[in-house]
Amino acid sequence: MRFLLTIFLILQIVSMSFSQDFSVVNIESSLLVPHQKTITSTFFVKNYTNTNKSFILSLKGSFSQGGSTAMLCYNGNCDNKRIEINIGPNEASDEIEIKFTGGLSSYKSNVQLEVNDRESINSITNDIFIEVTDSQKEDVFYSKDEVLVSNFYPNPAIKFANMEYKLKPYQTNAKIILQNVLGSQVNVYKLDPRENKLRLLTEDMTPGIYFYTLFIDEEGLATRKLIVKR
């Protein structure tokens, strides 16, 4: 009996050491995907061993309702089923992308990212909550005449938050002012009418609640809340 218990404990220790061979870094736990728009979430895989390792990454779950699609991309190569990556000893992979494109139907689902070590039986599974939503109904921050500005998404944000907008060609004096809960200005982001997207990097921001306000011609038109998490 003692012998069997010893063997069991040894197997447990070995299993725990294997679980430390690699990790998934900076993956987001939830994504808000507007209809017929593509959201890109990035993460890394870290190899903690002293040998080269190969990994197979795959997405599993219900993410194809209403024409929605999901793809994994690495170094310019994308696949909707699985990808294989190689990582050197004690190194991290290049940026890995998950690209979700919303279809025409709104729904909520859990998707699993599975990372398998090809040289062993070890694997890591991360759950990602996906919500596909009608951006015209739920994500509009401000809309009037020929000005259309979306809310920041995802919200809560971990690494970044995106804002999409359309401005008149001559509408050059548009900006977003970001403030903390004390009302202190954190940053100012000018909206270039020649562009249509603003990306706010949040990974270096202090976690907490922020407020963003749209100004056009120095007039504050709308304010919303942005949550930054780790």
GROMACS elastic network, one bead per residue, 0.5 to 0.9 nm:
[ bonds ]
;  ai    aj funct       b0    kb
    1     4     6  0.51957   500
    1     5     6  0.62661   500
    1     6     6  0.86517   500
    2     5     6  0.50305   500
    2     6     6  0.61165   500
    2     7     6  0.86461   500
    3     6     6  0.51142   500
    3     7     6  0.62879   500
    3     8     6  0.86515   500
    4     7     6  0.51007   500
    4     8     6  0.61440   500
    4     9     6  0.86728   500
    5     8     6  0.50103   500
    5     9     6  0.62133   500
    5    10     6  0.86393   500
    6     9     6  0.51550   500
    6    10     6  0.62031   500
    6    11     6  0.86425   500
    7    10     6  0.50992   500
    7    11     6  0.62012   500
    7    12     6  0.86281   500
    8    11     6  0.51517   500
    8    12     6  0.62283   500
    8    13     6  0.87570   500
    9    13     6  0.62420   500
    9    14     6  0.86442   500
   10    13     6  0.51313   500
   10    14     6  0.61925   500
   10    15     6  0.85413   500
   11    14     6  0.50807   500
   11    15     6  0.60456   500
   11    16     6  0.85629   500
   12    15     6  0.50595   500
   12    16     6  0.61911   500
   12    17     6  0.87176   500
   13    16     6  0.50813   500
   13    17     6  0.62763   500
   13    18     6  0.86853   500
   14    17     6  0.51260   500
   14    18     6  0.62476   500
   14    19     6  0.86794   500
   15    18     6  0.51160   500
   15    19     6  0.62707   500
   15    20     6  0.89405   500
   15   122     6  0.85594   500
   16    19     6  0.50581   500
   16    20     6  0.67218   500
   17    20     6  0.53009   500
   17    21     6  0.69279   500
   18    21     6  0.52418   500
   18    22     6  0.82143   500
   18   120     6  0.85723   500
   18   122     6  0.68308   500
   19    22     6  0.69188   500
   19    23     6  0.82027   500
   19   122     6  0.67216   500
   19   123     6  0.79830   500
   19   124     6  0.83732   500
   20    23     6  0.71248   500
   20    47     6  0.89425   500
   20    48     6  0.71493   500
   20    49     6  0.87274   500
   21    46     6  0.84451   500
   21    47     6  0.62118   500
   21    48     6  0.51284   500
   21    49     6  0.57672   500
   21   122     6  0.86569   500
   22    45     6  0.69532   500
   22    46     6  0.53130   500
   22    48     6  0.54778   500
   22    49     6  0.76477   500
   22   117     6  0.84983   500
   22   124     6  0.87437   500
   23    44     6  0.83887   500
   23    45     6  0.57370   500
   23    46     6  0.53039   500
   23    47     6  0.70389   500
   23    48     6  0.81357   500
   23   115     6  0.89845   500
   23   124     6  0.75207   500
   24    27     6  0.69090   500
   24    43     6  0.71918   500
   24    44     6  0.58958   500
   24    46     6  0.64507   500
   24   115     6  0.81304   500
   24   124     6  0.76755   500
   24   126     6  0.83544   500
   25    43     6  0.57872   500
   25    44     6  0.50511   500
   25    45     6  0.59470   500
   25    46     6  0.70666   500
   26    42     6  0.75098   500
   26    43     6  0.50962   500
   26    44     6  0.66933   500
   26   158     6  0.82244   500
   26   159     6  0.76956   500
   26   230     6  0.87826   500
   27    41     6  0.75268   500
   27    42     6  0.66530   500
   27    44     6  0.76099   500
   27   126     6  0.81097   500
   27   128     6  0.86741   500
   27   158     6  0.87542   500
   27   159     6  0.89000   500
   28    31     6  0.72989   500
   28    41     6  0.70262   500
   28    42     6  0.79839   500
   28    43     6  0.79514   500
   28   128     6  0.69879   500
   28   129     6  0.89715   500
   28   157     6  0.84970   500
   28   158     6  0.67454   500
   28   159     6  0.80275   500
   29   126     6  0.78225   500
   29   127     6  0.64867   500
   29   129     6  0.61329   500
   29   130     6  0.87457   500
   30   110     6  0.88972   500
   30   127     6  0.84472   500
   30   128     6  0.51979   500
   30   130     6  0.58613   500
   30   131     6  0.79984   500
   30   154     6  0.78223   500
   30   155     6  0.89500   500
   30   156     6  0.85033   500
   31    39     6  0.79443   500
   31    41     6  0.81070   500
   31   100     6  0.87972   500
   31   128     6  0.73289   500
   31   129     6  0.62754   500
   31   130     6  0.51059   500
   31   131     6  0.64139   500
   31   132     6  0.85379   500
   31   153     6  0.81411   500
   31   154     6  0.58431   500
   31   155     6  0.82884   500
   32    39     6  0.79586   500
   32   129     6  0.85199   500
   32   130     6  0.61622   500
   32   132     6  0.61461   500
   32   133     6  0.72860   500
   32   153     6  0.66428   500
   32   154     6  0.55448   500
   32   155     6  0.78007   500
   33    36     6  0.84289   500
   33    37     6  0.68343   500
   33    38     6  0.69673   500
   33    39     6  0.61247   500
   33   100     6  0.70828   500
   33   101     6  0.69441   500
   33   102     6  0.56453   500
   33   130     6  0.72441   500
   33   131     6  0.59830   500
   33   133     6  0.62493   500
   33   134     6  0.86940   500
   33   135     6  0.83464   500
   33   153     6  0.84006   500
   33   154     6  0.82051   500
   34    37     6  0.55015   500
   34    38     6  0.76491   500
   34    39     6  0.82171   500
   34   101     6  0.80166   500
   34   102     6  0.57474   500
   34   103     6  0.82566   500
   34   106     6  0.86838   500
   34   131     6  0.82706   500
   34   132     6  0.56418   500
   34   134     6  0.57060   500
   34   136     6  0.85126   500
   34   138     6  0.89331   500
   34   139     6  0.78673   500
   35    38     6  0.85059   500
   35    68     6  0.84589   500
   35   101     6  0.76561   500
   35   103     6  0.53277   500
   35   104     6  0.56360   500
   35   105     6  0.73489   500
   35   106     6  0.75688   500
   35   132     6  0.64074   500
   35   133     6  0.58052   500
   35   134     6  0.53426   500
   35   135     6  0.61870   500
   35   136     6  0.86462   500
   36    67     6  0.88443   500
   36    68     6  0.79608   500
   36   101     6  0.62021   500
   36   103     6  0.51902   500
   36   104     6  0.66127   500
   36   134     6  0.89581   500
   37   100     6  0.81647   500
   37   101     6  0.54219   500
   37   102     6  0.55515   500
   37   103     6  0.79802   500
   37   135     6  0.89675   500
   38    99     6  0.64523   500
   38   100     6  0.54511   500
   38   102     6  0.64936   500
   39    98     6  0.81432   500
   39    99     6  0.57463   500
   39   100     6  0.53113   500
   39   101     6  0.64017   500
   39   102     6  0.83438   500
   39   154     6  0.89378   500
   40    97     6  0.63120   500
   40    98     6  0.56479   500
   40   100     6  0.64885   500
   40   101     6  0.88021   500
   41    96     6  0.83007   500
   41    97     6  0.56399   500
   41    98     6  0.51763   500
   41    99     6  0.65488   500
   41   100     6  0.82791   500
   41   159     6  0.87993   500
   42    95     6  0.62691   500
   42    96     6  0.54254   500
   42    98     6  0.63009   500
   42    99     6  0.87863   500
   42   159     6  0.85698   500
   43    93     6  0.89925   500
   43    94     6  0.87138   500
   43    95     6  0.59643   500
   43    96     6  0.53511   500
   43    97     6  0.66536   500
   43    98     6  0.83748   500
   44    92     6  0.65679   500
   44    93     6  0.56419   500
   44    94     6  0.66073   500
   44    95     6  0.56313   500
   44    96     6  0.58726   500
   44    97     6  0.88400   500
   45    55     6  0.89768   500
   45    87     6  0.82379   500
   45    91     6  0.87125   500
   45    92     6  0.56745   500
   45    93     6  0.54031   500
   45    94     6  0.81832   500
   45    95     6  0.85860   500
   45    96     6  0.81908   500
   45   115     6  0.86998   500
   46    87     6  0.78250   500
   46    90     6  0.73600   500
   46    91     6  0.60304   500
   46    93     6  0.63473   500
   47    50     6  0.83245   500
   47    51     6  0.85492   500
   47    52     6  0.81744   500
   47    53     6  0.72105   500
   47    87     6  0.65246   500
   47    88     6  0.71467   500
   47    89     6  0.63229   500
   47    90     6  0.52050   500
   47    91     6  0.54939   500
   47    92     6  0.60187   500
   47    93     6  0.80927   500
   48    51     6  0.87195   500
   48    89     6  0.68737   500
   48    91     6  0.70948   500
   48    92     6  0.86097   500
   49    52     6  0.78053   500
   49    53     6  0.83013   500
   49    88     6  0.87114   500
   49    89     6  0.56371   500
   49    90     6  0.56068   500
   49    91     6  0.86583   500
   50    88     6  0.80882   500
   50    90     6  0.60365   500
   51    87     6  0.88294   500
   51    88     6  0.66452   500
   51    90     6  0.78248   500
   52    86     6  0.71269   500
   52    87     6  0.58453   500
   52    89     6  0.51855   500
   52    90     6  0.86022   500
   53    85     6  0.84042   500
   53    86     6  0.56988   500
   53    87     6  0.53923   500
   53    88     6  0.64846   500
   53    89     6  0.74936   500
   53   117     6  0.72821   500
   53   118     6  0.75732   500
   53   119     6  0.72732   500
   54    84     6  0.69560   500
   54    85     6  0.57018   500
   54    87     6  0.64270   500
   54    88     6  0.89378   500
   54   116     6  0.85250   500
   54   117     6  0.62292   500
   54   118     6  0.56584   500
   54   119     6  0.72148   500
   55    83     6  0.83221   500
   55    84     6  0.55961   500
   55    85     6  0.53588   500
   55    86     6  0.63812   500
   55    87     6  0.81172   500
   55   115     6  0.64795   500
   55   116     6  0.54175   500
   55   118     6  0.55591   500
   55   119     6  0.83982   500
   56    82     6  0.68084   500
   56    83     6  0.58069   500
   56    85     6  0.66074   500
   56   114     6  0.80353   500
   56   115     6  0.57904   500
   56   116     6  0.51632   500
   56   117     6  0.66904   500
   56   118     6  0.68170   500
   57    72     6  0.79949   500
   57    81     6  0.86363   500
   57    82     6  0.54578   500
   57    83     6  0.53556   500
   57    84     6  0.62477   500
   57    85     6  0.79376   500
   57   113     6  0.70917   500
   57   114     6  0.56581   500
   57   116     6  0.64471   500
   58    72     6  0.75921   500
   58    80     6  0.83227   500
   58    81     6  0.60064   500
   58    83     6  0.66824   500
   58    84     6  0.89619   500
   58   112     6  0.82055   500
   58   113     6  0.58939   500
   58   114     6  0.53271   500
   58   115     6  0.67388   500
   58   116     6  0.85975   500
   59    70     6  0.79861   500
   59    71     6  0.80597   500
   59    72     6  0.78445   500
   59    80     6  0.79328   500
   59    81     6  0.66823   500
   59    82     6  0.69981   500
   59   111     6  0.68622   500
   59   112     6  0.56940   500
   59   114     6  0.63060   500
   60    63     6  0.82093   500
   60    81     6  0.85518   500
   60   110     6  0.89794   500
   60   111     6  0.57888   500
   60   112     6  0.50627   500
   60   113     6  0.64997   500
   60   114     6  0.75205   500
   61    64     6  0.88137   500
   61   109     6  0.78996   500
   61   110     6  0.65593   500
   61   112     6  0.61238   500
   61   113     6  0.89537   500
   62    65     6  0.71171   500
   62   109     6  0.63270   500
   62   110     6  0.70151   500
   62   111     6  0.64541   500
   63    67     6  0.88644   500
   63    68     6  0.62616   500
   63    69     6  0.63789   500
   63    70     6  0.68729   500
   63   100     6  0.84542   500
   63   108     6  0.88524   500
   63   109     6  0.69165   500
   63   110     6  0.80478   500
   63   111     6  0.68734   500
   63   130     6  0.78888   500
   64    67     6  0.57309   500
   64    69     6  0.53379   500
   64    70     6  0.76522   500
   64   102     6  0.87894   500
   64   103     6  0.80288   500
   65    68     6  0.55982   500
   65    69     6  0.82289   500
   65   102     6  0.89186   500
   65   103     6  0.71977   500
   65   104     6  0.85821   500
   65   105     6  0.69947   500
   65   106     6  0.85366   500
   65   107     6  0.77138   500
   66   102     6  0.81538   500
   66   103     6  0.50843   500
   66   104     6  0.53591   500
   66   106     6  0.77792   500
   66   107     6  0.86888   500
   67   101     6  0.85089   500
   67   102     6  0.72124   500
   67   104     6  0.64977   500
   67   105     6  0.76860   500
   68   100     6  0.73622   500
   68   101     6  0.54818   500
   68   104     6  0.75615   500
   68   105     6  0.81953   500
   68   132     6  0.82701   500
   69    80     6  0.78505   500
   69    99     6  0.81013   500
   69   100     6  0.58309   500
   69   101     6  0.52188   500
   69   102     6  0.68041   500
   69   103     6  0.74631   500
   70    79     6  0.86943   500
   70    80     6  0.60076   500
   70    81     6  0.87089   500
   70    98     6  0.69609   500
   70    99     6  0.55058   500
   70   101     6  0.63257   500
   70   102     6  0.88463   500
   71    78     6  0.62769   500
   71    79     6  0.54394   500
   71    81     6  0.72366   500
   71    82     6  0.82892   500
   71    97     6  0.80617   500
   71    98     6  0.57455   500
   71    99     6  0.51486   500
   71   100     6  0.66598   500
   71   101     6  0.87650   500
   72    77     6  0.82159   500
   72    78     6  0.54238   500
   72    79     6  0.55157   500
   72    80     6  0.61774   500
   72    81     6  0.76919   500
   72    82     6  0.68558   500
   72    83     6  0.67614   500
   72    96     6  0.73876   500
   72    97     6  0.57572   500
   72    99     6  0.64406   500
   73    76     6  0.62946   500
   73    77     6  0.53328   500
   73    79     6  0.65699   500
   73    80     6  0.87944   500
   73    83     6  0.75435   500
   73    95     6  0.88907   500
   73    96     6  0.60201   500
   73    97     6  0.50037   500
   73    98     6  0.64264   500
   73    99     6  0.76036   500
   74    77     6  0.52656   500
   74    78     6  0.64756   500
   74    83     6  0.77361   500
   74    84     6  0.86817   500
   74    85     6  0.77679   500
   74    94     6  0.75943   500
   74    95     6  0.69764   500
   74    96     6  0.51591   500
   74    97     6  0.65131   500
   75    78     6  0.84572   500
   75    94     6  0.74674   500
   75    95     6  0.77862   500
   75    96     6  0.77556   500
   77    83     6  0.83352   500
   78    82     6  0.85965   500
   78    83     6  0.74950   500
   78    97     6  0.88130   500
   79    82     6  0.59015   500
   79    83     6  0.64099   500
   80    83     6  0.85178   500
   85    93     6  0.79326   500
   86    93     6  0.76863   500
   87    90     6  0.83104   500
   87    91     6  0.63845   500
   87    92     6  0.66059   500
   87    93     6  0.57885   500
   87    94     6  0.88253   500
   88    91     6  0.54373   500
   88    92     6  0.76948   500
   88    93     6  0.82849   500
   89    92     6  0.87034   500
   92    95     6  0.89487   500
   93    96     6  0.76336   500
  100   130     6  0.89540   500
  101   132     6  0.87642   500
  102   105     6  0.80020   500
  102   106     6  0.84345   500
  102   131     6  0.89194   500
  102   132     6  0.57939   500
  102   133     6  0.77898   500
  103   106     6  0.78376   500
  103   132     6  0.75752   500
  103   133     6  0.89694   500
  104   132     6  0.86795   500
  104   133     6  0.86472   500
  104   134     6  0.80700   500
  105   132     6  0.73098   500
  105   133     6  0.74973   500
  105   134     6  0.79852   500
  106   131     6  0.74276   500
  106   134     6  0.65362   500
  107   130     6  0.82201   500
  107   131     6  0.59208   500
  107   132     6  0.53710   500
  107   133     6  0.69139   500
  108   129     6  0.74186   500
  108   130     6  0.56747   500
  108   132     6  0.63480   500
  108   133     6  0.85928   500
  109   128     6  0.84203   500
  109   129     6  0.59850   500
  109   130     6  0.52444   500
  109   131     6  0.65250   500
  109   132     6  0.86347   500
  110   127     6  0.64779   500
  110   128     6  0.56571   500
  110   130     6  0.59688   500
  110   131     6  0.87827   500
  111   126     6  0.82864   500
  111   127     6  0.57932   500
  111   128     6  0.51160   500
  111   129     6  0.63392   500
  111   130     6  0.69993   500
  112   125     6  0.62646   500
  112   126     6  0.55428   500
  112   128     6  0.60751   500
  112   129     6  0.87804   500
  113   124     6  0.81285   500
  113   125     6  0.55612   500
  113   126     6  0.51460   500
  113   127     6  0.64994   500
  113   128     6  0.74484   500
  114   123     6  0.69162   500
  114   124     6  0.58068   500
  114   126     6  0.65680   500
  114   127     6  0.89006   500
  115   122     6  0.86032   500
  115   123     6  0.54438   500
  115   124     6  0.52151   500
  115   125     6  0.63803   500
  115   126     6  0.85606   500
  116   119     6  0.88332   500
  116   120     6  0.81922   500
  116   121     6  0.74200   500
  116   122     6  0.61401   500
  116   124     6  0.66466   500
  116   125     6  0.87225   500
  117   120     6  0.56011   500
  117   121     6  0.66296   500
  117   122     6  0.56193   500
  117   123     6  0.60477   500
  117   124     6  0.88021   500
  118   121     6  0.73793   500
  118   122     6  0.82313   500
  119   122     6  0.84220   500
  120   123     6  0.85131   500
  132   135     6  0.89030   500
  133   136     6  0.88267   500
  133   137     6  0.83786   500
  133   138     6  0.72676   500
  133   139     6  0.84241   500
  134   137     6  0.55837   500
  134   138     6  0.61516   500
  134   139     6  0.75195   500
  135   138     6  0.52450   500
  135   140     6  0.66291   500
  135   150     6  0.80284   500
  136   139     6  0.61196   500
  136   140     6  0.59846   500
  136   150     6  0.87175   500
  137   140     6  0.67361   500
  138   141     6  0.87378   500
  138   151     6  0.87771   500
  139   149     6  0.87916   500
  139   150     6  0.55169   500
  139   151     6  0.53444   500
  139   152     6  0.81478   500
  139   153     6  0.84123   500
  140   143     6  0.69585   500
  140   148     6  0.74235   500
  140   149     6  0.61804   500
  140   151     6  0.57992   500
  141   148     6  0.77597   500
  141   149     6  0.54106   500
  141   152     6  0.83553   500
  141   214     6  0.87049   500
  141   222     6  0.72863   500
  141   223     6  0.82178   500
  141   224     6  0.77332   500
  142   147     6  0.75427   500
  142   148     6  0.58079   500
  142   149     6  0.51143   500
  142   150     6  0.67544   500
  142   151     6  0.82143   500
  142   214     6  0.81526   500
  142   221     6  0.78238   500
  142   222     6  0.67870   500
  143   146     6  0.76822   500
  143   147     6  0.55935   500
  143   149     6  0.63707   500
  143   150     6  0.85661   500
  144   147     6  0.53329   500
  144   148     6  0.66557   500
  145   148     6  0.81211   500
  146   166     6  0.73453   500
  146   167     6  0.62799   500
  146   168     6  0.59375   500
  147   165     6  0.75576   500
  147   166     6  0.56703   500
  147   168     6  0.65599   500
  147   171     6  0.88044   500
  148   164     6  0.82994   500
  148   165     6  0.54503   500
  148   166     6  0.51470   500
  148   167     6  0.67465   500
  149   163     6  0.72875   500
  149   164     6  0.59918   500
  149   166     6  0.64563   500
  149   167     6  0.83178   500
  149   214     6  0.87149   500
  150   153     6  0.85096   500
  150   162     6  0.88195   500
  150   163     6  0.56693   500
  150   164     6  0.53156   500
  150   165     6  0.61024   500
  151   154     6  0.89991   500
  151   155     6  0.88163   500
  151   162     6  0.80939   500
  151   163     6  0.59492   500
  151   164     6  0.77098   500
  151   224     6  0.77334   500
  152   155     6  0.65806   500
  152   157     6  0.87189   500
  152   161     6  0.56026   500
  152   162     6  0.51891   500
  152   164     6  0.79341   500
  152   198     6  0.89328   500
  152   199     6  0.87584   500
  152   200     6  0.85555   500
  152   224     6  0.89058   500
  152   226     6  0.73005   500
  153   156     6  0.76435   500
  153   157     6  0.71345   500
  153   160     6  0.83735   500
  153   161     6  0.50980   500
  153   162     6  0.52376   500
  153   163     6  0.66478   500
  153   226     6  0.88048   500
  154   157     6  0.53053   500
  154   158     6  0.82630   500
  154   160     6  0.77774   500
  154   161     6  0.56216   500
  154   162     6  0.70978   500
  155   158     6  0.84040   500
  155   161     6  0.71502   500
  155   225     6  0.88080   500
  155   226     6  0.61911   500
  155   227     6  0.60551   500
  155   228     6  0.75929   500
  156   161     6  0.84653   500
  156   226     6  0.66033   500
  156   228     6  0.55669   500
  156   229     6  0.63770   500
  157   160     6  0.58424   500
  157   161     6  0.57401   500
  157   202     6  0.68585   500
  157   203     6  0.84155   500
  157   226     6  0.76557   500
  157   227     6  0.62237   500
  157   229     6  0.60156   500
  157   230     6  0.83160   500
  158   161     6  0.79173   500
  158   201     6  0.87795   500
  158   202     6  0.62623   500
  158   203     6  0.59238   500
  158   207     6  0.86802   500
  158   227     6  0.87568   500
  158   228     6  0.59343   500
  158   229     6  0.51417   500
  158   230     6  0.55763   500
  159   200     6  0.87374   500
  159   201     6  0.61567   500
  159   202     6  0.50848   500
  159   204     6  0.80445   500
  159   228     6  0.85354   500
  159   229     6  0.85448   500
  159   230     6  0.82267   500
  160   199     6  0.67238   500
  160   200     6  0.54703   500
  160   203     6  0.65307   500
  160   228     6  0.88621   500
  161   198     6  0.83791   500
  161   199     6  0.58284   500
  161   200     6  0.51147   500
  161   201     6  0.65579   500
  161   202     6  0.69858   500
  161   226     6  0.88977   500
  162   197     6  0.69450   500
  162   198     6  0.57729   500
  162   200     6  0.62014   500
  162   201     6  0.87676   500
  163   196     6  0.83887   500
  163   197     6  0.56257   500
  163   198     6  0.50464   500
  163   199     6  0.63896   500
  163   200     6  0.80318   500
  164   196     6  0.56060   500
  164   198     6  0.63397   500
  164   199     6  0.87528   500
  165   191     6  0.83111   500
  165   193     6  0.85697   500
  165   195     6  0.81370   500
  165   196     6  0.50139   500
  165   197     6  0.60580   500
  165   198     6  0.80222   500
  166   193     6  0.70743   500
  166   194     6  0.88900   500
  166   195     6  0.80045   500
  166   196     6  0.58017   500
  166   197     6  0.85948   500
  167   170     6  0.80503   500
  167   171     6  0.60858   500
  167   172     6  0.82625   500
  167   174     6  0.85607   500
  167   191     6  0.86064   500
  167   192     6  0.84051   500
  167   193     6  0.53556   500
  167   194     6  0.82702   500
  167   195     6  0.88205   500
  167   196     6  0.81295   500
  168   171     6  0.50341   500
  168   172     6  0.82182   500
  168   193     6  0.67753   500
  169   172     6  0.74927   500
  169   193     6  0.59030   500
  169   194     6  0.72395   500
  170   173     6  0.87606   500
  170   193     6  0.75995   500
  171   174     6  0.69382   500
  171   192     6  0.87435   500
  171   193     6  0.65258   500
  171   216     6  0.82334   500
  171   217     6  0.86796   500
  172   175     6  0.89214   500
  172   190     6  0.87121   500
  172   191     6  0.75506   500
  172   192     6  0.66514   500
  172   193     6  0.61132   500
  172   216     6  0.85709   500
  172   217     6  0.85674   500
  173   190     6  0.77083   500
  173   191     6  0.77327   500
  173   192     6  0.85226   500
  173   193     6  0.89377   500
  173   215     6  0.80350   500
  173   216     6  0.57808   500
  173   217     6  0.53892   500
  173   218     6  0.76030   500
  174   189     6  0.87819   500
  174   190     6  0.61027   500
  174   191     6  0.54145   500
  174   192     6  0.76702   500
  174   193     6  0.83155   500
  174   214     6  0.73216   500
  174   215     6  0.56494   500
  174   217     6  0.65416   500
  174   218     6  0.78749   500
  175   188     6  0.68634   500
  175   189     6  0.54553   500
  175   191     6  0.51584   500
  175   192     6  0.85238   500
  175   213     6  0.82623   500
  175   214     6  0.59845   500
  175   215     6  0.53143   500
  175   216     6  0.66516   500
  175   217     6  0.88533   500
  175   218     6  0.85272   500
  176   187     6  0.83680   500
  176   188     6  0.57854   500
  176   189     6  0.50339   500
  176   190     6  0.63491   500
  176   191     6  0.73330   500
  176   212     6  0.63573   500
  176   213     6  0.55031   500
  176   215     6  0.61959   500
  176   216     6  0.89883   500
  177   185     6  0.70880   500
  177   186     6  0.76804   500
  177   187     6  0.60638   500
  177   189     6  0.64021   500
  177   190     6  0.86583   500
  177   211     6  0.82251   500
  177   212     6  0.55556   500
  177   213     6  0.53028   500
  177   214     6  0.67230   500
  177   215     6  0.75349   500
  178   184     6  0.85381   500
  178   185     6  0.59598   500
  178   186     6  0.53949   500
  178   187     6  0.53123   500
  178   188     6  0.62766   500
  178   189     6  0.81107   500
  178   210     6  0.68646   500
  178   211     6  0.57742   500
  178   213     6  0.66383   500
  179   182     6  0.76713   500
  179   183     6  0.54986   500
  179   184     6  0.53423   500
  179   186     6  0.50887   500
  179   187     6  0.72243   500
  179   210     6  0.56834   500
  179   211     6  0.52173   500
  179   212     6  0.63020   500
  179   213     6  0.83442   500
  180   183     6  0.53987   500
  180   184     6  0.56265   500
  180   185     6  0.66981   500
  180   186     6  0.65852   500
  180   208     6  0.83262   500
  180   209     6  0.66426   500
  180   211     6  0.62438   500
  180   212     6  0.88594   500
  181   184     6  0.75002   500
  181   208     6  0.84153   500
  181   209     6  0.62558   500
  181   210     6  0.58545   500
  181   211     6  0.71682   500
  182   185     6  0.89167   500
  183   186     6  0.89478   500
  183   210     6  0.89087   500
  183   211     6  0.83751   500
  185   188     6  0.79021   500
  186   210     6  0.89065   500
  189   198     6  0.81767   500
  189   200     6  0.87594   500
  190   198     6  0.89192   500
  191   194     6  0.86589   500
  191   195     6  0.76428   500
  191   196     6  0.82760   500
  191   197     6  0.83211   500
  191   198     6  0.73078   500
  192   195     6  0.54371   500
  192   196     6  0.76940   500
  192   197     6  0.88395   500
  192   198     6  0.89196   500
  193   196     6  0.71125   500
  195   198     6  0.82564   500
  201   204     6  0.72564   500
  201   205     6  0.78945   500
  202   205     6  0.50545   500
  202   206     6  0.81701   500
  202   207     6  0.85675   500
  202   228     6  0.67079   500
  202   229     6  0.85602   500
  203   206     6  0.82013   500
  203   207     6  0.87202   500
  203   228     6  0.82455   500
  203   229     6  0.84231   500
  203   230     6  0.76904   500
  204   207     6  0.88373   500
  205   208     6  0.86619   500
  205   228     6  0.74556   500
  206   228     6  0.73927   500
  206   229     6  0.82578   500
  206   230     6  0.89841   500
  207   227     6  0.75113   500
  207   230     6  0.66151   500
  208   226     6  0.84780   500
  208   227     6  0.58140   500
  208   228     6  0.52895   500
  208   229     6  0.66487   500
  209   225     6  0.69121   500
  209   226     6  0.59278   500
  209   228     6  0.64131   500
  209   229     6  0.89786   500
  210   224     6  0.85433   500
  210   225     6  0.57973   500
  210   226     6  0.50713   500
  210   227     6  0.61886   500
  210   228     6  0.76783   500
  211   223     6  0.66150   500
  211   224     6  0.56323   500
  211   226     6  0.58350   500
  211   227     6  0.85946   500
  212   222     6  0.83008   500
  212   223     6  0.55456   500
  212   224     6  0.55826   500
  212   225     6  0.64217   500
  212   226     6  0.71402   500
  213   220     6  0.64952   500
  213   221     6  0.71638   500
  213   222     6  0.55520   500
  213   224     6  0.66692   500
  214   219     6  0.81245   500
  214   220     6  0.57667   500
  214   221     6  0.56606   500
  214   222     6  0.55416   500
  214   223     6  0.66331   500
  215   218     6  0.54017   500
  215   219     6  0.50718   500
  215   221     6  0.59235   500
  215   222     6  0.78207   500
  216   219     6  0.53191   500
  216   220     6  0.67707   500
  216   221     6  0.72719   500
  217   220     6  0.85363   500
  220   223     6  0.79711   500
